[in-house]
Each structure stands twice: as C-alpha cells, then as structure tokens.
Amino acid sequence: MSQAAASSAPLADALKHTAEIVNAELDHLLAVPDGPESRVHEAMRYASLDGGKRLRPFLVMQSAGLFNVAESSSLRVACAIEMVHCYSLIHDDLPCMDDDDLRRGRPTCHRQFDEATALLAGDALLTRAFETVAAAATHPDPAVRCELVWELAHASGADGMVGGQMVDLRAAEFAMDVAAITRLQQMKTGRLIGFSCEAGAVLGKAPGVMRQALRNYAHDLGLAFQIADDLLDVEGDASEVGKKVGKDAGAGKATFVSLLGIERARAQADMLAKQAVRHLDVFGDKADLLRATASFVVDRRS
C-alpha cells in the first residue's frame, strides 16, 4: 500500500462509520407513518437515505469529538444538517432551478415521484431538521439548542444557502469575477459547511478561540470543496460523479475554473486545503481526521 493510501485509510474508515450511523439514525427519524401523507415521507427517505459522502455530518461529529461531546448529541445535529443538505438538493434539481434528472447515480426526487411531492419533501426535510435540533434529546441545555437553531437558520436561509442560490440563478445578469464567485459560493455552499464545523464547538460550549479556529478552517475548506466541484464539472465522468457534468460550461456560467483555468484552480484548491489545516494547530492530534478531510475534498472524484 502506498503512503498516500495508508494515510487515507483511517479517514475512509471514519467516513464509512459516520455514514452508517447517520443512515441508521435518519432511518429512525424519517419513519413512514400510515395514511395518505406517507408518500411525502417516502420521498424524504428516498432523497436522504440514498448514500452520498455524508461529509457535513462527518464534520459535525469530528468537531464535536474535539470537545468530548456525547455521540448521541452530535449524531442528531449531524442528521439535521444532512436533512437540510438533502432538502437543498431536491429543490436544486427541480425544473425551475437546475432541472437535473440524476443525483447520486439515481433519478432525482421529482423524477422518481413528481414535482409537487419533491417540493413538499424538501420542505418537510427542512422543518424536520429544526425539529430534530430543537428537541431536548439533542442537548440538555436549552440555550445550546437555541444557538444551534439560530446558527442553522442563518446558514441555510436568505443570508446563507438560499441567498447564494438566488445569486447563482441571477449570475448571468452580472459580471462575475473571482470575488463575486467566492461570495456566492461562501453563501451557497460554505455556510452549511461552516455550521457543520462549528456545531461541535456549540455543543461543547467551547471557548471563542477554538470556535474561531473551526470557523476559519471551514471557510478555507468550503472554498476548496467548491473549486473541486467546479473541476469535477469540467473533468469528471458522470458515472463516477453521480450527476450530469459539463453543466456550468453549457449554461455559460462563470466558475472558478472558467476564470482561473484548470491548473490555477487546482493550485488554489490545494493552497486552501493546506491553509485550512493550519487553522487546526490549536487542537493537536485530535484534529488529524479533519486535517485529512482537507486533502480528501480536493482529491475526490465524486
């Protein structure tokens, strides 16, 4: 086994373990009731239990582990962020948004069900996420739960992911330079990654300096992640990526790759990954899996 493969083995095992326990908890949280409303529950499960890297839940659980947070608490927040992420994918794939037919190698939710059901499934996943975070089972301190609710709302709403999607939809109306694309992606992608990294510090009532370190790590990790996504859209294979590629170029959309070129974009992603790692010095060896994650997000093929 090569040195690179050996160093990635602990991360691969940890990602696999996180995916397994998150899937099991989502299976519990998204149980299907009897009655005609069961169809929307089935659509919620279809969109949420279909695999994926579970990167955001992994970041929640790893950040929480830095502060010895109970796994039962971090797991619920991890599931909540995944529900928000999956809701966003359902809505992004709709004909009125990106109009995609494939997601994670399967028909998108509106293709498997119908547009109305998909829309409702996304709405229901978003609200179930806040129900999960706000429940007493997530943390015994109501102040912690309130802060998590506020942070998640800020990251996912009009000042975060939703606002970023609006900018993305209107991007053709503006001259999008690197600074504008950076802001767009920080809103659309980076804010949820930021919440995922900082949630563990909230759960652990960590001091401000440690929260700031995780916030800085998330900032650089999120941009590196998005540049890697842009590279996959240019260089990736649809069967490996699990969704249609070449969409950005086909839509004439400005991206990090279209502005910087492939080689400069790749170099920027690598630089950001290295910079993200340096923010974790304060945590010592406990943050080794978060360090490995920074390399993973730029080297991934899906």
C-alpha positions as a printed NumPy array, in Angstrom:
array([[  0.   ,   0.   ,   0.   ],
       [  1.319,   3.446,  -0.909],
       [  1.957,   6.059,   1.761],
       [ -0.925,   8.163,   0.407],
       [ -3.284,   5.188,   0.523],
       [ -2.152,   4.274,   4.028],
       [ -2.693,   7.816,   5.294],
       [ -6.202,   7.938,   3.799],
       [ -7.293,   4.599,   5.288],
       [ -8.276,   5.986,   8.753],
       [-10.315,   8.739,   7.095],
       [-12.07 ,   6.277,   4.774],
       [-12.945,   4.069,   7.739],
       [-14.194,   7.052,   9.759],
       [-16.302,   8.347,   6.854],
       [-17.796,   4.883,   6.37 ],
       [-18.606,   4.567,  10.082],
       [-20.203,   8.016,  10.169],
       [-22.292,   7.233,   7.092],
       [-23.521,   4.012,   8.691],
       [-24.611,   5.543,  11.989],
       [-26.107,   8.618,  10.284],
       [-28.09 ,   6.396,   7.928],
       [-29.374,   4.349,  10.855],
       [-30.441,   7.466,  12.76 ],
       [-32.061,   9.008,   9.664],
       [-33.946,   5.761,   9.161],
       [-35.324,   6.248,  12.683],
       [-36.013,   9.985,  12.348],
       [-37.732,   9.591,   8.97 ],
       [-40.058,   6.694,   9.723],
       [-43.057,   6.418,   7.387],
       [-46.494,   6.747,   9.058],
       [-49.719,   5.205,   7.887],
       [-52.071,   7.392,   5.876],
       [-52.088,   9.194,   2.532],
       [-49.295,  11.546,   3.692],
       [-46.925,   8.558,   3.617],
       [-45.943,   9.437,   0.045],
       [-44.097,  12.578,   1.14 ],
       [-42.317,  10.583,   3.851],
       [-41.246,   8.043,   1.249],
       [-39.864,  10.847,  -0.904],
       [-37.998,  12.277,   2.086],
       [-36.39 ,   8.895,   2.691],
       [-35.6  ,   8.431,  -0.988],
       [-33.683,  11.707,  -1.058],
       [-31.953,  11.214,   2.302],
       [-31.108,   7.528,   2.515],
       [-29.548,   7.207,  -0.933],
       [-25.909,   7.37 ,   0.076],
       [-23.733,  10.393,  -0.518],
       [-20.467,  11.166,   1.235],
       [-22.15 ,  12.422,   4.44 ],
       [-19.354,  14.984,   4.61 ],
       [-21.328,  17.56 ,   6.578],
       [-22.441,  15.048,   9.242],
       [-18.832,  13.865,   9.44 ],
       [-17.648,  17.415,  10.103],
       [-20.256,  17.827,  12.854],
       [-19.203,  14.643,  14.596],
       [-15.481,  15.271,  14.241],
       [-15.756,  18.832,  15.545],
       [-17.888,  17.607,  18.452],
       [-15.31 ,  14.942,  19.217],
       [-12.726,  17.656,  19.833],
       [-14.754,  18.685,  22.896],
       [-15.813,  15.211,  24.084],
       [-19.476,  15.788,  23.198],
       [-21.728,  12.753,  23.628],
       [-22.191,  10.927,  20.323],
       [-25.956,  10.855,  20.829],
       [-25.982,  14.669,  20.718],
       [-23.644,  15.161,  17.782],
       [-25.408,  12.435,  15.801],
       [-28.738,  14.261,  15.96 ],
       [-27.144,  17.515,  14.764],
       [-25.306,  15.565,  12.06 ],
       [-28.633,  14.184,  10.832],
       [-30.207,  17.633,  10.927],
       [-27.534,  19.154,   8.698],
       [-27.846,  16.234,   6.293],
       [-31.597,  16.782,   6.106],
       [-31.019,  20.441,   5.248],
       [-28.448,  19.448,   2.637],
       [-30.765,  16.859,   1.074],
       [-33.674,  19.313,   1.021],
       [-31.456,  21.748,  -0.879],
       [-30.522,  19.072,  -3.423],
       [-34.178,  18.193,  -4.023],
       [-35.013,  21.827,  -4.721],
       [-31.84 ,  22.475,  -6.749],
       [-32.752,  19.588,  -9.066],
       [-36.274,  20.856,  -9.821],
       [-37.063,  22.079, -13.342],
       [-37.437,  25.654, -12.072],
       [-33.85 ,  25.518, -10.727],
       [-31.135,  23.356, -12.3  ],
       [-33.522,  20.88 , -13.99 ],
       [-31.472,  17.743, -13.296],
       [-32.544,  14.154, -13.872],
       [-29.727,  12.414, -11.986],
       [-28.496,  12.729,  -8.409],
       [-26.034,  10.35 ,  -6.71 ],
       [-26.417,   7.974,  -9.637],
       [-30.223,   7.699,  -9.342],
       [-33.235,   9.575, -10.717],
       [-33.741,  12.856,  -8.905],
       [-36.596,  13.056,  -6.426],
       [-39.001,  14.823,  -8.776],
       [-38.304,  12.215, -11.47 ],
       [-38.831,   9.311,  -9.101],
       [-42.019,  10.823,  -7.653],
       [-43.34 ,  14.093,  -9.135],
       [-42.575,  17.798,  -8.81 ],
       [-45.202,  18.552,  -6.168],
       [-44.146,  15.646,  -3.981],
       [-40.48 ,  16.585,  -4.339],
       [-41.193,  20.177,  -3.359],
       [-43.086,  19.061,  -0.278],
       [-40.404,  16.517,   0.611],
       [-37.791,  19.271,   0.593],
       [-39.983,  21.485,   2.759],
       [-40.573,  18.635,   5.189],
       [-36.879,  17.746,   5.456],
       [-36.028,  21.351,   6.288],
       [-38.622,  21.57 ,   9.036],
       [-37.747,  18.108,  10.399],
       [-34.137,  19.28 ,  10.689],
       [-35.129,  22.129,  13.016],
       [-37.475,  19.838,  14.939],
       [-34.519,  17.496,  15.49 ],
       [-32.113,  20.199,  16.643],
       [-34.659,  21.824,  18.951],
       [-35.634,  18.58 ,  20.736],
       [-34.415,  18.025,  24.291],
       [-32.696,  14.802,  23.189],
       [-30.161,  16.855,  21.245],
       [-28.68 ,  18.635,  24.274],
       [-29.81 ,  19.09 ,  27.892],
       [-29.116,  22.847,  27.806],
       [-31.912,  24.768,  26.02 ],
       [-29.528,  27.679,  25.406],
       [-27.29 ,  25.384,  23.361],
       [-30.255,  24.13 ,  21.362],
       [-31.423,  27.705,  20.714],
       [-27.977,  28.692,  19.496],
       [-27.844,  25.698,  17.163],
       [-31.274,  26.6  ,  15.758],
       [-30.166,  30.199,  15.177],
       [-26.873,  29.192,  13.564],
       [-28.521,  26.64 ,  11.299],
       [-31.24 ,  29.094,  10.255],
       [-28.65 ,  31.77 ,   9.47 ],
       [-26.532,  29.331,   7.455],
       [-29.406,  27.889,   5.444],
       [-31.652,  30.919,   4.868],
       [-31.62 ,  34.071,   2.77 ],
       [-28.309,  35.227,   4.264],
       [-26.737,  31.844,   3.519],
       [-27.547,  28.927,   1.247],
       [-30.864,  30.219,  -0.099],
       [-29.384,  33.649,  -0.788],
       [-26.447,  32.011,  -2.551],
       [-28.81 ,  30.029,  -4.751],
       [-30.612,  33.245,  -5.683],
       [-27.314,  34.864,  -6.668],
       [-26.432,  31.744,  -8.662],
       [-29.724,  31.868, -10.554],
       [-29.103,  35.53 , -11.419],
       [-25.373,  35.167, -12.092],
       [-25.76 ,  35.654, -15.85 ],
       [-27.071,  39.18 , -15.179],
       [-23.802,  40.29 , -13.559],
       [-20.113,  40.393, -14.347],
       [-18.95 ,  37.636, -12.012],
       [-15.288,  37.98 , -11.095],
       [-13.406,  35.763,  -8.635],
       [-14.502,  37.869,  -5.656],
       [-18.173,  37.634,  -6.676],
       [-17.987,  33.876,  -7.208],
       [-16.209,  33.473,  -3.874],
       [-19.028,  35.331,  -2.124],
       [-21.673,  33.322,  -3.982],
       [-20.104,  30.006,  -3.035],
       [-19.474,  31.061,   0.554],
       [-23.207,  31.626,   0.831],
       [-24.463,  28.683,  -1.193],
       [-22.016,  26.005,  -0.035],
       [-19.713,  27.458,   2.589],
       [-22.26 ,  28.492,   5.215],
       [-23.559,  24.943,   5.755],
       [-20.   ,  23.623,   5.9  ],
       [-19.264,  26.381,   8.388],
       [-22.208,  25.356,  10.556],
       [-21.101,  21.727,  10.371],
       [-17.631,  22.577,  11.643],
       [-18.765,  24.995,  14.339],
       [-21.686,  22.922,  15.635],
       [-19.383,  20.717,  17.672],
       [-17.975,  23.768,  19.427],
       [-21.506,  24.97 ,  20.203],
       [-22.441,  21.555,  21.596],
       [-19.253,  21.501,  23.658],
       [-19.563,  25.103,  24.868],
       [-16.045,  25.676,  23.575],
       [-14.092,  28.894,  24.142],
       [-14.167,  31.565,  21.453],
       [-10.646,  30.991,  20.185],
       [-11.456,  27.372,  19.364],
       [-14.725,  28.28 ,  17.687],
       [-12.864,  30.831,  15.581],
       [-10.275,  28.233,  14.582],
       [-13.032,  25.923,  13.339],
       [-14.744,  28.82 ,  11.588],
       [-11.509,  29.665,   9.756],
       [-10.939,  26.019,   8.871],
       [-14.466,  25.789,   7.455],
       [-14.019,  28.949,   5.378],
       [-10.995,  27.563,   3.546],
       [-12.386,  24.021,   3.371],
       [-15.639,  25.23 ,   1.826],
       [-13.877,  27.162,  -0.93 ],
       [-11.547,  24.248,  -1.645],
       [-14.603,  21.976,  -1.837],
       [-16.333,  24.233,  -4.344],
       [-13.277,  24.592,  -6.566],
       [-13.005,  20.797,  -6.585],
       [-16.69 ,  20.656,  -7.59 ],
       [-16.02 ,  23.061, -10.451],
       [-13.099,  20.898, -11.572],
       [-15.272,  17.777, -11.479],
       [-17.85 ,  19.522, -13.655],
       [-15.116,  20.011, -16.269],
       [-13.039,  16.859, -15.856],
       [-15.312,  14.369, -14.117],
       [-17.155,  11.375, -15.517],
       [-20.921,  11.37 , -14.954],
       [-20.937,   7.683, -13.979],
       [-18.341,   8.368, -11.29 ],
       [-19.584,  11.769, -10.163],
       [-23.178,  10.538,  -9.959],
       [-24.703,  13.523, -11.736],
       [-24.532,  15.285, -15.07 ],
       [-21.231,  17.056, -15.762],
       [-20.418,  19.968, -18.074],
       [-23.499,  21.86 , -16.895],
       [-21.698,  25.081, -15.991],
       [-19.997,  25.453, -19.348],
       [-23.216,  24.542, -21.139],
       [-25.051,  27.274, -19.25 ],
       [-22.273,  29.804, -19.83 ],
       [-21.858,  30.115, -16.078],
       [-18.739,  31.712, -14.612],
       [-16.9  ,  29.416, -12.21 ],
       [-13.515,  29.306, -10.512],
       [-12.313,  27.086, -13.38 ],
       [-13.641,  29.296, -16.164],
       [-11.965,  32.355, -14.616],
       [ -8.724,  30.816, -13.373],
       [ -8.221,  27.909, -15.74 ],
       [ -7.831,  24.284, -14.678],
       [ -4.265,  24.407, -13.4  ],
       [ -4.622,  27.64 , -11.423],
       [ -7.921,  26.458,  -9.971],
       [ -6.353,  23.185,  -8.862],
       [ -3.403,  25.037,  -7.324],
       [ -5.819,  27.359,  -5.491],
       [ -7.761,  24.404,  -4.091],
       [ -4.54 ,  22.795,  -2.866],
       [ -3.418,  26.062,  -1.263],
       [ -6.759,  26.461,   0.514],
       [ -6.624,  22.876,   1.796],
       [ -3.164,  23.459,   3.264],
       [ -4.312,  26.75 ,   4.765],
       [ -7.363,  25.059,   6.305],
       [ -5.114,  22.521,   8.029],
       [ -3.011,  25.231,   9.675],
       [ -6.09 ,  26.583,  11.468],
       [ -6.298,  23.291,  13.395],
       [ -2.946,  23.597,  15.182],
       [ -4.699,  24.534,  18.422],
       [ -6.311,  21.067,  18.605],
       [ -3.17 ,  18.953,  18.254],
       [ -3.5  ,  15.315,  17.201],
       [ -7.239,  15.239,  17.994],
       [ -7.911,  17.032,  14.7  ],
       [ -5.979,  14.621,  12.441],
       [ -9.108,  13.373,  10.682],
       [-10.198,  16.947,   9.998],
       [ -6.743,  17.561,   8.533],
       [ -7.118,  14.526,   6.292],
       [-10.55 ,  15.779,   5.227],
       [ -8.978,  18.89 ,   3.703],
       [ -6.966,  16.705,   1.314],
       [ -9.958,  14.469,   0.66 ],
       [-12.207,  17.276,  -0.554],
       [ -9.739,  18.376,  -3.232],
       [ -8.737,  14.872,  -4.37 ],
       [-12.231,  13.311,  -4.532],
       [-13.687,  12.012,  -7.784],
       [-17.357,  12.389,  -6.89 ]])
